Amino acid sequence: MKNILIPTDFSDNAWNAIFFVLKLYRDVECSFYILHVYEVSASQIKGARDSRKAGKLYETLALESENGLSGVMEYLKKNHKNPNHIFYSISKSDHLVGAIEELLFERPFKLIVMGTKGATGAKEIFMGSNTVRVIKSIRNCAILAVPEEFNFQQLDQVVFPTDFTKFYYRFELLPLVELGTIWNTTINVFHVAQQVVLTKEQKSNQIILKERLKELKVEFHERNIQTTVSDTIVQFSLEIKADMIVLIHYQHNFLEKMTQEPVVKKVGFHSKVPLLVLPELS
């Protein structure tokens, strides 16, 4: 049974993330935990003035959270009849990252799924997306970010960008291999770099990656960085009509060092297709 955590704020993009992951794992036995987190802001606490008013404020937020989750659970019970799927709800008073970290300690979650609106221009500087904040902070669980308007039909083409500078551990790639097996997906290994000529170490890692993905349909592509790494990845994804981008979130990414560009974060903002971020588990 696969445990999947789905934080929600009850918005349209949060609902779309739920619908997406239900389709993605329709043939897999899963327990879905729908999480809503509420937090009283400093200005609200200051406005409450005394402890009784502050306590009342927490009670109100807790009730709104429970009511919202009840609505989600009722909808899923009525409209989602897949016998492979079980649903639970969790309401927590905490900030989002703190709540997720606590739950990861308590349960063996395999995946976190979140909807994202993305951002453009100045909004990126302030990291306005909760999803990107979670991707930046949570480094021990796979995270799936689903764009608000993405309409999932099938997982036909997946883009796996890499520079072949890291050793590929089998267990790091398990979520990718699992999805590729379930959907008979073509995995497009996309080498993007300033120079596409491989070193001896890179060639060795490429051979290892081929071995790790040998049971799947795999195609290899390469391209020099055009404007930025993230733009090159997104553009390639559009060209092949990709259904998902998969990245490993390395602690010290060679591409980021080389270009001073936070690739995972930027792809998360700009991608029009879901982004699956795999943790570095080595």
C-alpha positions as CSV (number, residue, x, y, z in Angstrom):
1,M,0.0,0.0,0.0
2,K,1.5,3.3,-1.1
3,N,1.0,6.3,1.3
4,I,0.5,9.6,-0.5
5,L,0.2,13.0,1.3
6,I,-1.9,15.7,-0.4
7,P,-1.8,19.1,1.2
8,T,-4.8,21.2,0.3
9,D,-6.1,24.8,0.7
10,F,-9.4,23.8,-1.0
11,S,-8.5,25.9,-4.1
12,D,-9.1,24.8,-7.7
13,N,-5.4,24.0,-8.2
14,A,-5.4,21.9,-5.0
15,W,-8.5,20.0,-6.4
16,N,-6.7,19.5,-9.7
17,A,-3.7,18.0,-7.9
18,I,-6.1,15.5,-6.2
19,F,-7.8,14.5,-9.5
20,F,-4.4,14.2,-11.2
21,V,-2.9,11.8,-8.6
22,L,-6.1,9.7,-8.5
23,K,-5.8,9.1,-12.2
24,L,-2.0,8.6,-12.1
25,Y,-2.2,5.8,-9.6
26,R,-5.6,4.5,-10.5
27,D,-4.3,0.9,-10.7
28,V,-2.2,1.1,-7.6
29,E,-3.3,0.4,-4.0
30,C,-2.9,3.7,-2.2
31,S,-3.8,5.4,1.0
32,F,-4.3,9.1,0.4
33,Y,-4.0,11.5,3.3
34,I,-5.6,14.9,2.6
35,L,-3.9,17.5,4.8
36,H,-5.1,21.0,5.6
37,V,-2.9,23.3,7.7
38,Y,-4.0,26.4,9.4
39,E,-1.9,29.0,11.1
40,V,-2.8,32.2,13.0
41,S,-0.7,35.1,11.7
42,A,1.2,37.4,14.0
43,S,-1.2,40.3,13.1
44,Q,-4.2,38.2,14.0
45,I,-2.7,37.3,17.3
46,K,-1.9,40.9,18.0
47,G,-5.4,42.0,17.0
48,A,-6.9,39.4,19.4
49,R,-5.2,41.1,22.3
50,D,-6.1,38.6,25.0
51,S,-5.8,34.9,25.3
52,R,-9.5,34.2,25.2
53,K,-9.9,36.0,21.9
54,A,-6.8,34.2,20.5
55,G,-8.2,30.9,21.6
56,K,-11.5,31.7,19.9
57,L,-9.6,32.5,16.7
58,Y,-7.8,29.1,16.8
59,E,-11.2,27.4,17.4
60,T,-12.7,29.2,14.4
61,L,-9.8,28.2,12.1
62,A,-9.9,24.6,13.4
63,L,-13.6,24.4,12.6
64,E,-13.2,25.8,9.1
65,S,-10.4,23.3,8.5
66,E,-12.4,20.3,9.7
67,N,-15.5,21.5,7.7
68,G,-13.4,21.9,4.5
69,L,-11.9,18.5,4.9
70,S,-15.3,16.9,5.5
71,G,-16.4,18.4,2.2
72,V,-13.5,16.9,0.4
73,M,-14.0,13.5,2.0
74,E,-17.7,13.5,1.2
75,Y,-17.0,14.4,-2.4
76,L,-14.4,11.6,-2.8
77,K,-16.7,9.1,-1.1
78,K,-19.6,9.9,-3.5
79,N,-17.6,10.4,-6.7
80,H,-14.5,8.2,-6.5
81,K,-15.3,4.5,-6.4
82,N,-11.9,3.0,-7.0
83,P,-11.5,0.0,-4.7
84,N,-7.7,0.5,-4.8
85,H,-7.9,3.8,-2.9
86,I,-8.5,4.7,0.7
87,F,-8.8,8.3,2.0
88,Y,-7.9,9.9,5.4
89,S,-8.1,13.5,6.4
90,I,-5.7,15.4,8.7
91,S,-6.1,18.9,10.1
92,K,-3.1,20.5,11.8
93,S,-2.3,23.9,13.4
94,D,1.1,24.6,12.1
95,H,3.0,26.1,9.2
96,L,2.9,23.9,6.0
97,V,6.5,22.7,6.0
98,G,6.5,22.0,9.7
99,A,3.3,20.0,9.4
100,I,4.7,17.9,6.5
101,E,8.0,17.3,8.3
102,E,6.1,16.0,11.4
103,L,3.9,13.7,9.3
104,L,6.9,12.3,7.4
105,F,8.4,11.4,10.8
106,E,5.2,9.6,11.8
107,R,4.4,7.7,8.6
108,P,6.3,6.3,5.6
109,F,4.9,8.5,2.9
110,K,6.2,7.8,-0.6
111,L,4.9,10.9,-2.2
112,I,3.7,14.4,-1.6
113,V,1.3,15.9,-4.2
114,M,0.6,19.6,-4.4
115,G,-1.1,21.9,-6.9
116,T,0.8,25.0,-8.1
117,K,-0.2,28.2,-9.8
118,G,3.4,29.2,-10.6
119,A,4.6,32.7,-10.9
120,T,6.2,35.2,-13.2
121,G,8.5,38.2,-12.9
122,A,8.9,39.7,-9.5
123,K,6.7,37.1,-7.8
124,E,9.5,34.5,-8.2
125,I,11.9,36.6,-6.1
126,F,9.5,36.2,-3.1
127,M,8.8,32.5,-3.7
128,G,5.0,33.1,-3.7
129,S,4.3,29.4,-4.3
130,N,3.8,27.1,-1.3
131,T,4.7,24.2,-3.5
132,V,8.1,25.6,-4.4
133,R,8.7,26.3,-0.8
134,V,8.0,22.7,0.1
135,I,10.2,21.5,-2.7
136,K,13.0,23.6,-1.3
137,S,12.6,22.5,2.3
138,I,11.6,18.8,2.1
139,R,14.5,16.7,0.8
140,N,13.6,13.2,2.0
141,C,10.4,12.5,0.1
142,A,9.4,12.6,-3.6
143,I,7.2,15.7,-4.4
144,L,4.8,16.0,-7.3
145,A,3.9,19.5,-8.3
146,V,0.8,19.8,-10.6
147,P,0.1,23.0,-12.6
148,E,-3.4,24.4,-12.1
149,E,-4.7,24.0,-15.6
150,F,-3.0,20.7,-16.5
151,N,-5.6,18.2,-17.8
152,F,-4.1,14.7,-17.4
153,Q,-5.0,12.0,-19.9
154,Q,-2.1,9.6,-20.0
155,L,1.6,9.4,-19.1
156,D,3.0,8.8,-22.5
157,Q,6.2,11.0,-22.5
158,V,8.4,11.8,-19.5
159,V,11.5,14.1,-19.6
160,F,14.3,13.2,-17.3
161,P,16.9,16.0,-17.5
162,T,20.5,15.1,-16.3
163,D,24.1,16.0,-16.8
164,F,25.4,12.5,-16.0
165,T,27.7,13.8,-13.2
166,K,26.0,11.8,-10.4
167,F,25.9,8.1,-9.8
168,Y,22.3,6.8,-10.2
169,Y,21.2,4.6,-7.2
170,R,18.5,2.2,-8.0
171,F,16.2,3.2,-5.1
172,E,16.4,6.9,-6.1
173,L,14.9,6.1,-9.4
174,L,12.1,3.8,-8.1
175,P,9.2,6.3,-8.4
176,L,10.2,7.0,-12.1
177,V,10.6,3.3,-12.9
178,E,7.3,2.5,-11.2
179,L,5.4,5.1,-13.3
180,G,7.2,4.1,-16.5
181,T,6.1,0.5,-15.9
182,I,2.5,1.3,-15.0
183,W,1.9,3.5,-18.0
184,N,4.4,2.0,-20.5
185,T,5.9,5.4,-20.7
186,T,8.8,6.6,-22.9
187,I,11.5,8.1,-20.7
188,N,13.3,10.9,-22.5
189,V,16.7,11.2,-20.9
190,F,17.7,14.8,-21.7
191,H,21.3,15.8,-21.4
192,V,21.5,19.5,-21.1
193,A,24.9,21.2,-20.6
194,Q,27.2,24.0,-21.8
195,Q,29.2,21.2,-23.5
196,V,27.6,17.9,-24.4
197,V,30.9,16.1,-24.8
198,L,31.0,13.5,-21.9
199,T,33.9,12.9,-19.6
200,K,34.9,9.4,-18.6
201,E,32.9,9.6,-15.4
202,Q,29.8,10.9,-17.2
203,K,30.0,8.1,-19.7
204,S,30.2,5.6,-16.9
205,N,27.1,7.1,-15.2
206,Q,25.3,7.1,-18.5
207,I,25.9,3.4,-18.8
208,I,24.6,2.9,-15.2
209,L,21.5,4.9,-16.0
210,K,20.8,2.7,-19.1
211,E,21.1,-0.3,-16.9
212,R,18.7,1.1,-14.2
213,L,16.1,1.9,-16.9
214,K,16.6,-1.2,-19.1
215,E,13.1,-2.5,-18.5
216,L,11.5,0.7,-19.8
217,K,11.2,2.5,-23.2
218,V,14.1,5.0,-23.1
219,E,15.3,7.6,-25.6
220,F,18.4,9.7,-25.2
221,H,18.6,13.4,-26.2
222,E,21.2,16.1,-25.8
223,R,21.2,19.9,-26.2
224,N,23.5,22.8,-25.4
225,I,22.0,25.3,-22.9
226,Q,20.3,28.0,-24.9
227,T,19.2,30.7,-22.6
228,T,18.9,29.0,-19.2
229,V,18.9,25.4,-18.1
230,S,15.3,25.6,-16.9
231,D,14.1,27.3,-20.1
232,T,15.9,24.6,-22.2
233,I,14.2,21.8,-20.2
234,V,10.8,23.4,-20.5
235,Q,11.2,24.1,-24.2
236,F,12.2,20.5,-24.9
237,S,9.3,19.3,-22.9
238,L,6.9,21.4,-25.0
239,E,8.5,20.1,-28.2
240,I,7.9,16.4,-27.4
241,K,4.5,17.1,-25.7
242,A,5.8,15.7,-22.4
243,D,3.3,14.7,-19.8
244,M,5.8,15.1,-16.9
245,I,9.3,16.3,-16.0
246,V,11.3,14.3,-13.4
247,L,14.3,15.8,-11.6
248,I,16.5,14.4,-8.8
249,H,17.0,17.1,-6.2
250,Y,20.7,16.8,-5.6
251,Q,22.2,18.7,-2.6
252,H,24.9,20.2,-4.7
253,N,23.7,20.2,-8.3
254,F,26.4,20.5,-10.9
255,L,24.1,22.4,-13.2
256,E,23.2,24.9,-10.5
257,K,26.9,25.4,-9.6
258,M,27.8,25.9,-13.2
259,T,25.1,28.3,-14.2
260,Q,24.2,29.8,-10.7
261,E,20.6,28.9,-11.6
262,P,18.3,27.0,-9.1
263,V,17.0,24.6,-11.8
264,V,14.5,22.7,-9.7
265,K,12.8,25.9,-8.4
266,K,12.7,27.5,-11.8
267,V,11.3,24.5,-13.6
268,G,8.7,24.3,-10.9
269,F,7.6,27.9,-11.7
270,H,7.7,27.7,-15.4
271,S,6.6,24.2,-16.3
272,K,3.2,23.6,-17.9
273,V,3.3,19.9,-17.1
274,P,3.6,18.2,-13.7
275,L,7.1,18.1,-12.1
276,L,8.2,15.1,-10.1
277,V,11.1,15.9,-7.8
278,L,12.9,12.9,-6.5
279,P,15.1,13.2,-3.3
280,E,18.8,12.4,-3.3
281,L,18.9,9.3,-1.1
282,S,22.6,8.4,-1.3
